[in-house]
Amino acid sequence: MKFVLSDRGFHGRFRPLSLTRSIADFRVGILTLREKWEKYLGEKVYVETESYLQTKYQKVEDADCIVIPSVLIPDYNIAKAIKSLESGRLVKDGFVLASAGQCESSSVEVEYSGKVFVLKALTDIFSLNGMEISKDFELLTAGRMSKPISSTNISFGKYPLFVEEGCSIECATLNTNDGPIYIGANSEVMEGANIRGPFALCEHAVLKMGAKMYGDTTVGPWCKVGGELSNVVFFGYSNKAHDGFLGNSVVGEWCNFGADSNNSNLKNNYAEVKLWNYDTQKFDKTGLQFCGLIFGDHSKCGINTMFNTGTVVGVSANIFGAGFPRNFVPSFSWGGASGFTEYKLETAFEVMERVMARRHVDFTDTDKAIMKHIFESDPNYR
């Protein structure tokens, strides 16, 4: 049987990050959800998502497959139970973990007895990130030897440090007392960086001089990051190269933060943080005291930008100027605290093409079609 990660029934609740990708491609820990499943199952995993995004993914026409909700976070036990499912459904307290065979609505159900973790909201990406770094660390490093680091570095702590081949790391401090530290292939840690685990620096990523990385943080592939991060997930290909603080936040791909940009992750009155919900079209309670910024793909902000606690920024927004922009910035917005106008689509395309070319990645016709769909689907927000 083929394995399919399906966004069906879940995709909308994870906007703006799901506007440009399947939930299967969310990075939680070191790996994306799809990468995790492929390692645990030992099989290629297919993706079922919204029709305008499906062109990015190979579609499975064969009905004889096992469908897994893309929000389900895998582990060895769940993967084993799913691989042994020949027909019917694997469930946990009424939630369907997998459907096998040609009839997904089969009444044959098997109750799963193990523990289950599921993405229920955008904030789960950073809330579960430390746990997933530790799990992915074991998955990626089992039976392997770390590349040794030079004597210019200070490394200590009770959890392991693993450095992949091709890394450059000098004069850094690496503290694994609270969790492991993973340094990905061909990445660079510049002088004076201070890192606390659990932490992951993915392949080809760069930590700038004097960077301060607190635990439960992932810097995705090809990112360049400096300043101070605490419990932040960068999906990949994004830059925050200068000083400034980000905490309890998720940053998509192809984003850029101007020098000394900061976000608040705690309200002055220590109250529960609310976050914009695309479905209800209002600010809903998160149940969290610490919640920072959700930043959609291709969005940018100018120097000294200040983000309020619990801010959501859509896709391809360009934010600049003095003061705090509002807590929800729609896709293709241009402006700041004094107000926004529409970011013209053709101008946005020109910027996207230039930005991606710097990483030798093509801005394809498929990318353009997806962006055009996003631009046209929410005109009332602009």
C-alpha positions as CSV (number, residue, x, y, z in Angstrom):
1,M,0.0,0.0,0.0
2,K,1.0,3.6,-0.5
3,F,1.0,6.1,2.4
4,V,-0.7,9.4,1.9
5,L,-0.6,12.4,4.3
6,S,-3.9,14.2,3.9
7,D,-4.7,17.9,4.8
8,R,-8.4,17.1,4.4
9,G,-10.4,18.9,7.1
10,F,-7.3,20.6,8.6
11,H,-5.7,22.8,6.0
12,G,-7.7,26.0,6.7
13,R,-6.9,26.2,10.4
14,F,-3.2,26.6,9.8
15,R,-3.3,29.7,7.6
16,P,-1.2,31.7,6.8
17,L,1.6,29.0,6.9
18,S,-0.6,26.5,5.1
19,L,-1.5,29.0,2.3
20,T,1.7,28.1,0.5
21,R,2.3,24.4,1.5
22,S,0.7,21.3,2.8
23,I,0.8,20.8,6.5
24,A,2.9,17.7,5.7
25,D,5.8,20.2,4.9
26,F,5.6,22.0,8.3
27,R,8.9,21.8,10.1
28,V,8.5,20.7,13.7
29,G,11.8,19.7,15.4
30,I,14.6,19.1,12.9
31,L,12.5,17.5,10.1
32,T,9.3,18.3,8.4
33,L,6.3,16.0,9.2
34,R,6.6,14.3,5.8
35,E,10.3,13.7,6.3
36,K,9.6,12.1,9.7
37,W,7.0,9.8,8.3
38,E,9.3,8.6,5.5
39,K,12.0,7.8,8.0
40,Y,9.6,6.0,10.5
41,L,7.8,4.1,7.8
42,G,10.8,3.5,5.5
43,E,8.6,4.3,2.6
44,K,7.9,7.2,0.2
45,V,5.0,9.3,1.5
46,Y,2.5,11.1,-0.8
47,V,0.6,14.3,-0.1
48,E,-3.1,15.2,-0.5
49,T,-3.8,18.9,-0.1
50,E,-5.9,21.8,-1.5
51,S,-6.4,21.7,-5.3
52,Y,-4.4,24.9,-5.9
53,L,-1.5,23.5,-4.0
54,Q,-1.7,19.9,-5.3
55,T,0.4,20.8,-8.4
56,K,3.4,20.9,-6.0
57,Y,2.9,17.3,-5.0
58,Q,2.6,13.9,-6.8
59,K,-0.9,12.8,-6.5
60,V,-1.9,9.2,-5.7
61,E,-4.7,7.9,-8.0
62,D,-4.6,4.4,-6.5
63,A,-7.4,4.0,-4.0
64,D,-5.6,1.1,-2.3
65,C,-3.6,3.3,0.1
66,I,-3.3,4.2,3.8
67,V,-4.5,7.8,4.5
68,I,-2.9,9.5,7.5
69,P,-4.0,13.0,8.7
70,S,-1.1,15.4,8.0
71,V,-1.5,16.9,11.5
72,L,-0.5,13.6,13.2
73,I,3.1,13.6,14.6
74,P,4.7,10.2,14.0
75,D,6.8,8.0,16.2
76,Y,8.0,4.4,15.9
77,N,5.0,2.9,17.7
78,I,2.4,4.7,15.6
79,A,4.3,3.9,12.4
80,K,4.4,0.3,13.3
81,A,0.7,0.2,14.0
82,I,-0.2,1.9,10.8
83,K,2.0,-0.4,8.7
84,S,0.2,-3.4,10.1
85,L,-3.2,-1.9,9.3
86,E,-4.6,-3.9,6.4
87,S,-8.2,-2.5,6.3
88,G,-10.5,-0.3,8.4
89,R,-9.3,2.5,10.6
90,L,-6.8,3.1,13.4
91,V,-8.3,5.4,16.0
92,K,-7.5,7.1,19.3
93,D,-10.4,8.5,21.4
94,G,-12.5,9.0,18.3
95,F,-9.7,10.6,16.2
96,V,-8.8,8.7,13.1
97,L,-5.1,8.1,12.9
98,A,-5.1,6.2,9.6
99,S,-7.6,4.7,7.1
100,A,-6.7,1.7,5.1
101,G,-8.1,0.0,2.0
102,Q,-10.4,1.3,-0.7
103,C,-13.2,2.3,1.7
104,E,-11.9,4.9,4.2
105,S,-15.3,5.0,5.9
106,S,-15.1,1.3,6.9
107,S,-16.8,0.6,10.3
108,V,-13.9,-1.7,11.3
109,E,-11.9,0.2,13.9
110,V,-8.8,-0.6,15.9
111,E,-8.2,1.5,19.0
112,Y,-4.6,2.6,19.4
113,S,-3.4,2.4,23.0
114,G,-0.2,4.5,22.7
115,K,0.2,8.3,23.3
116,V,-0.6,10.6,20.4
117,F,0.5,14.1,19.5
118,V,-1.4,16.1,16.9
119,L,-1.0,19.6,15.6
120,K,-4.2,21.4,16.6
121,A,-3.2,25.0,16.2
122,L,-0.3,27.1,14.8
123,T,1.1,27.6,18.2
124,D,1.7,23.8,18.6
125,I,4.5,24.2,16.1
126,F,6.7,26.0,18.6
127,S,5.1,24.5,21.7
128,L,6.0,20.9,20.6
129,N,9.3,21.9,19.0
130,G,11.6,21.0,21.8
131,M,10.1,17.5,22.2
132,E,10.4,17.0,18.4
133,I,14.0,18.1,18.3
134,S,14.9,15.4,20.8
135,K,13.0,12.8,18.9
136,D,14.4,13.8,15.5
137,F,17.9,13.9,17.0
138,E,17.7,10.2,18.0
139,L,16.2,9.4,14.6
140,L,19.0,11.1,12.6
141,T,22.0,10.2,14.8
142,A,21.4,6.6,16.0
143,G,24.4,4.5,15.4
144,R,26.5,7.4,13.9
145,M,29.5,9.4,15.2
146,S,29.5,13.2,15.4
147,K,32.2,15.1,13.6
148,P,34.6,16.4,16.3
149,I,34.7,20.2,16.9
150,S,37.8,22.3,17.5
151,S,39.2,23.3,20.8
152,T,38.2,26.9,20.2
153,N,34.6,25.8,21.2
154,I,33.2,25.2,24.7
155,S,30.8,22.3,24.9
156,F,29.2,20.9,28.0
157,G,26.1,19.3,29.3
158,K,24.4,15.9,29.9
159,Y,22.7,15.6,26.5
160,P,24.6,14.9,23.3
161,L,25.9,17.2,20.7
162,F,26.0,16.1,17.0
163,V,27.8,17.9,14.3
164,E,27.3,16.8,10.7
165,E,30.0,16.8,8.0
166,G,30.9,20.0,6.2
167,C,30.2,22.3,9.2
168,S,32.2,25.3,10.3
169,I,32.0,26.0,14.0
170,E,34.5,28.1,16.0
171,C,34.6,29.9,19.3
172,A,31.0,29.0,20.2
173,T,29.5,27.9,23.5
174,L,27.2,24.9,23.4
175,N,25.2,23.9,26.4
176,T,23.3,20.6,26.3
177,N,22.1,20.5,29.9
178,D,18.5,20.8,28.9
179,G,18.5,19.0,25.6
180,P,20.6,17.9,22.6
181,I,22.1,20.2,20.0
182,Y,22.1,19.3,16.3
183,I,24.3,21.1,13.8
184,G,23.4,20.2,10.2
185,A,25.5,19.5,7.2
186,N,27.4,22.4,5.6
187,S,26.1,24.8,8.2
188,E,28.2,27.5,9.9
189,V,28.3,28.8,13.5
190,M,30.3,32.0,13.7
191,E,32.4,33.2,16.5
192,G,30.8,34.1,19.8
193,A,27.5,32.2,19.3
194,N,25.9,30.9,22.4
195,I,23.6,27.9,22.0
196,R,21.3,26.1,24.5
197,G,19.6,22.8,23.7
198,P,17.3,21.5,22.5
199,F,18.4,23.3,19.4
200,A,18.7,22.5,15.7
201,L,20.7,24.2,13.0
202,C,19.7,22.6,9.7
203,E,21.8,22.1,6.6
204,H,23.5,25.2,5.0
205,A,22.1,27.5,7.7
206,V,24.3,30.1,9.3
207,L,24.4,31.5,12.9
208,K,25.9,35.0,12.9
209,M,28.5,36.3,15.3
210,G,27.3,36.7,18.9
211,A,24.0,35.0,18.3
212,K,22.1,33.9,21.4
213,M,20.0,30.8,20.8
214,Y,17.8,29.6,23.6
215,G,16.2,26.1,23.8
216,D,13.4,24.6,21.7
217,T,14.6,26.5,18.7
218,T,15.0,25.3,15.1
219,V,16.8,27.3,12.4
220,G,15.7,25.7,9.1
221,P,17.8,25.0,6.0
222,W,19.6,27.9,4.3
223,C,18.5,30.4,7.0
224,K,20.8,33.1,8.3
225,V,20.1,34.1,11.9
226,G,21.5,36.4,14.4
227,G,20.4,38.2,17.6
228,E,18.3,36.4,20.2
229,L,15.9,33.6,19.6
230,S,13.8,31.7,22.2
231,N,11.5,28.8,21.2
232,V,11.3,29.8,17.5
233,V,10.9,27.7,14.4
234,F,12.3,28.9,11.1
235,F,10.9,26.7,8.3
236,G,13.8,27.5,5.9
237,Y,15.4,30.0,3.4
238,S,14.6,33.0,5.7
239,N,16.9,35.6,7.2
240,K,17.1,37.4,10.6
241,A,20.7,38.2,10.3
242,H,21.0,41.1,12.8
243,D,20.3,41.8,16.4
244,G,16.8,41.8,17.8
245,F,14.6,39.3,19.7
246,L,12.1,36.7,18.5
247,G,10.3,34.4,20.9
248,N,7.6,31.7,20.8
249,S,7.3,32.3,17.0
250,V,7.1,30.5,13.7
251,V,8.6,32.0,10.5
252,G,7.9,30.6,7.1
253,E,10.2,30.5,4.0
254,W,11.8,33.4,2.1
255,C,11.2,35.9,4.9
256,N,13.5,38.7,6.0
257,F,13.7,40.8,9.2
258,G,15.4,44.2,9.1
259,A,18.1,45.0,11.7
260,D,16.9,45.3,15.3
261,S,13.4,44.0,14.6
262,N,11.7,42.5,17.7
263,N,8.6,40.8,18.8
264,S,6.8,40.7,22.2
265,N,6.0,37.2,23.4
266,L,4.5,38.2,26.8
267,K,1.8,40.8,27.5
268,N,2.5,43.5,30.0
269,N,-0.4,42.3,32.2
270,Y,0.7,38.6,31.8
271,A,-2.7,37.8,30.4
272,E,-3.5,35.0,28.0
273,V,-2.5,35.8,24.4
274,K,-5.1,35.9,21.6
275,L,-4.2,35.1,18.0
276,W,-6.0,35.9,14.7
277,N,-8.1,33.0,13.4
278,Y,-8.8,32.9,9.7
279,D,-11.8,30.7,10.1
280,T,-13.6,32.7,12.8
281,Q,-12.2,36.0,11.5
282,K,-11.5,37.2,15.0
283,F,-8.8,37.0,17.7
284,D,-9.2,33.7,19.6
285,K,-7.7,32.6,22.9
286,T,-4.6,30.5,22.6
287,G,-4.4,29.2,26.2
288,L,-0.8,30.5,26.2
289,Q,0.9,33.2,28.2
290,F,3.9,33.2,25.9
291,C,3.0,33.6,22.2
292,G,4.9,35.8,19.7
293,L,4.7,36.0,15.9
294,I,3.4,33.9,13.1
295,F,5.1,35.1,9.9
296,G,3.9,33.9,6.5
297,D,6.1,33.0,3.5
298,H,7.8,35.9,1.5
299,S,7.0,38.5,4.1
300,K,9.5,41.2,5.0
301,C,9.9,43.9,7.6
302,G,12.1,47.0,7.7
303,I,14.7,47.9,10.4
304,N,13.5,48.4,13.9
305,T,10.1,46.9,13.3
306,M,8.2,46.1,16.5
307,F,5.6,43.3,16.6
308,N,3.0,43.1,19.4
309,T,2.4,39.9,21.4
310,G,0.4,37.4,19.3
311,T,0.8,38.9,15.8
312,V,-0.1,37.1,12.6
313,V,1.4,38.2,9.3
314,G,0.1,36.7,6.0
315,V,2.0,35.9,2.8
316,S,4.1,38.5,1.0
317,A,3.5,41.4,3.4
318,N,6.0,44.3,3.4
319,I,6.0,46.0,6.8
320,F,8.0,49.2,7.7
321,G,7.9,52.4,9.6
322,A,7.7,53.5,13.2
323,G,5.2,52.1,15.8
324,F,3.6,48.8,16.2
325,P,1.7,47.4,13.2
326,R,-1.7,45.8,14.0
327,N,-1.8,42.3,15.3
328,F,-3.1,40.9,12.0
329,V,-1.4,41.9,8.8
330,P,-3.2,40.3,5.7
331,S,-1.3,38.8,2.8
332,F,0.0,41.3,0.2
333,S,-0.1,44.2,2.5
334,W,2.3,47.2,2.1
335,G,2.8,49.6,5.0
336,G,2.9,49.7,8.8
337,A,1.4,51.3,11.9
338,S,0.1,54.2,9.9
339,G,-1.9,51.9,7.6
340,F,-1.6,49.5,4.7
341,T,-2.2,49.5,1.0
342,E,-2.2,46.7,-1.5
343,Y,1.2,45.2,-2.4
344,K,0.9,44.9,-6.2
345,L,1.2,41.3,-7.4
346,E,3.6,41.9,-10.3
347,T,5.9,43.9,-8.0
348,A,5.7,41.0,-5.4
349,F,6.6,38.5,-8.2
350,E,9.7,40.5,-9.1
351,V,10.9,40.5,-5.5
352,M,10.2,36.8,-5.0
353,E,12.2,36.0,-8.1
354,R,15.2,38.0,-7.0
355,V,15.1,36.7,-3.5
356,M,14.9,33.0,-4.5
357,A,17.6,33.5,-7.2
358,R,20.0,34.4,-4.4
359,R,19.7,30.8,-3.2
360,H,19.8,29.4,-6.7
361,V,16.1,28.4,-6.5
362,D,13.7,29.1,-9.4
363,F,10.5,31.0,-9.0
364,T,8.4,28.7,-11.1
365,D,5.1,29.1,-12.9
366,T,3.6,26.8,-10.2
367,D,4.8,29.3,-7.6
368,K,3.2,32.1,-9.5
369,A,-0.1,30.3,-9.8
370,I,-0.2,29.6,-6.0
371,M,0.6,33.2,-5.2
372,K,-2.0,34.5,-7.6
373,H,-4.6,32.2,-6.0
374,I,-3.7,33.5,-2.6
375,F,-3.8,37.1,-3.8
376,E,-7.2,36.7,-5.4
377,S,-8.9,34.5,-2.8
378,D,-8.8,37.1,0.1
379,P,-9.4,40.5,-1.6
380,N,-11.5,41.7,1.4
381,Y,-8.4,41.7,3.7
382,R,-6.6,44.2,1.5
